[in-house]
């Protein structure tokens, strides 16, 4: 977790990462998930409510709710897995997709703007 900038340009960034198999391989463990054609597709699919490596209706809520929280507060979420990175930005109502060099695991960065004082 790190705070950057000053005044109106201040923002918080929280990063979480693992060194696991990545989203495509992890989601493939659940036979209910369809086979992902790419890491980009796996990231996009993983943000849907109920998507999990486990066949359990109580799982698969984390990334979905993280995006909801970020958008509610005007932030962004960047998810990187395998050869893909997707950045979801609330301020632009836009999704940016990138093909990147392969990395092991999953890296997630949540960015939130600082609140302005009334």
Secondary structure, DSSP 8 states (H G I E B T S, - for coil): -EEESSGGG-EEEEEEE--SS-HHHHHTTSTTS---SSHHHHHHHHTSTT--SSS-TT-S-HHHHHHHHHHHTT-EEEEEEEEEEEEEETTTTEEEEEEEEEEEEEEEEEEEE-----
